[in-house]
């Protein structure tokens, strides 16, 4: 049995803990607030800010974990190098987490070191730098905090009049203590997709079937699998994902995001060194192993004989409709009346407007009509909170 310290205890962490507990592991779930989703299924919990390096080190020294699994961005990532030197396994590696928790590092790695095509981009710490970058890139453009998650602080800017508000939103939406923004060229893409990529300690890099997704303000709203693209585009995406994950090192699952242009070009967008929001569709039996089971096996060095598409599927998030310090009243009856449907409630203790509180999963045969599954998932998700 291994002792696993989970840094971040949201819905993705919860599913990882379930996978670990099914295999008999011991998990300590950490987050900045009590009763976070993963804490509800873990063996122990710790409540503290992971941006507090001393507090993080104290927790590690107290529990002496075998493995540290980061699941959020707001971590004092430089401490992970120290833990790794002590012989603790950091997932996928301290280098990977340190790079990918900051958009500057991962974007520079992809564009400047690996020579991959990305959107044109600049960084800015002041509004004057930001305005100069916008003049260089032109409109429309995309603005994001250097460190954030779930679309916090992200916006699309269409003209000069929107710049000041976009800069303010990006600064206020930043996670951690990094107060800098990235401003990007807007790619006129046809669609976006995620390629879940599994790196192993003792095996080849594996890829899940691509996942299509829709985001609103940078935050995941729905996803579907398989996302059908040409063999040529898939091969290019796999090559890019392999190059980036190889450079970052380590074992685990990665959510590698791409744009697909109207001309069929595949362009690298972002990467997360952990299970991905859009990969929740795999909880609906789309692949033989969910992204969380794949992550757990890779972390533990367990064999993954193969990844297979077993069903076509779609997911749609259940969004809170009000601000409240308690959970909403959930209605599962309408959704569960329909066959080939699953509902997962995350267990977040409070809510605010548009906070993700759960997800509806619909699935069918591998050749099922994806558009019909997407419509079904969205329709049923709208019934879960009255």
C-alpha positions, 0 to 999 in steps of 0.5 A: 500500500502506498500513501498518496498526498493529493494537492487539490480536492475538487471533482477531478481529485475525487475521482482519482481518490476513488480509483486509488481506494479501489486499489487499496491505497491510502490517500490524504486529500488537501485543499484550502477549504473543508469538506471538498469533494475528494476529502469526502472519499479520502482517508484523511484531510488537510486544510491549508493554502498550498501557496504557503510553502511552510504549511505545505512542507509541514504537511509533507513532513507530518504524513511522509507520503510515498507519492504527491499528486498535484491536482490544482495550479495554486501550489508553491511548485518550487517546493516539489523539487525538494520533495522529489530530492527526498525520494518522494514521487511527484506526479508526473514530475516536479519539472512538469508541474512547475512548467505547466502551472504557469502559462509562460513556461509551457508556452515558451517550451512549446514555441521556443524550445520545441518549435511547435506552432502556437498562437502569437503571444505576449506577456504583460505586467502593466496596462501599458505593456498590455496595451502595446501587446494588443496593438501588436497582435490586433483584434480580436485577441484572447487575454488570460492570467498566467496562472489560473484554472477553469477559465478564471480571468479569461476574456475575448477582447474585440476593441480598445474600449474592452482592454482595461476591463480585460486586464483588470479581470485577468489580474483579479482572476489570477490564481496564486501570487503571479500577477502577469497576463498573457495576451494571445492572437485569436485563432479562427478555429473550427473547433477545439479538442483534447488529446488525453495522453498517458506517459508510463514509467515502463511502457510506451506513451498511449493516447485516448480517442480525441475528445471534442469540447465546448468552453464558455469563458475558458471554462468547460461546459460540454465534451464528447468522445470520439471527436472525429478528425482526419488520420493526418490531423490525429497523427500530428496531434499525437506527435505534438503531445508526445514531444511536449510530454517527453520534454516535461518528463514523468508518468501520468495522464496529461490533458493536451488541448489543440485548436483545429482550424478551418483549413485542417491545421492542428495548433497546440493550445495548452497542457495540464499534467493531470486529469482534464475537465473535458475527460470527465466524459470517460466516466460514461463508459466511453473508454475501457478505462476512465481517465482517472483509472488511467492516471492511477495506473500510470502513477503506480507503474501498473500495466495498461494493456490498451485504451479502447473506445467502447461507447460514444459519449457526451458530457454536459455540466450541471451549473449552480443558479445562485449564490448560497452557502449550501448545496442546491436541491438536486433532482435526479429523477428526470435524468435517470428516467432515460437509458444510457445516462449517468449523473455524477454530483460532485459534492461541493459544499456551497455554490455560486452562479455557474459553479460546476456542481455535477455532470450528466453523461450519456452514451451509446454504440461507438457509431452513435450520433454524437450530436444527438448524444450532446443534445441529450446530455445538455437537455438532461443537465438542465433538469438536475437543478431546478 
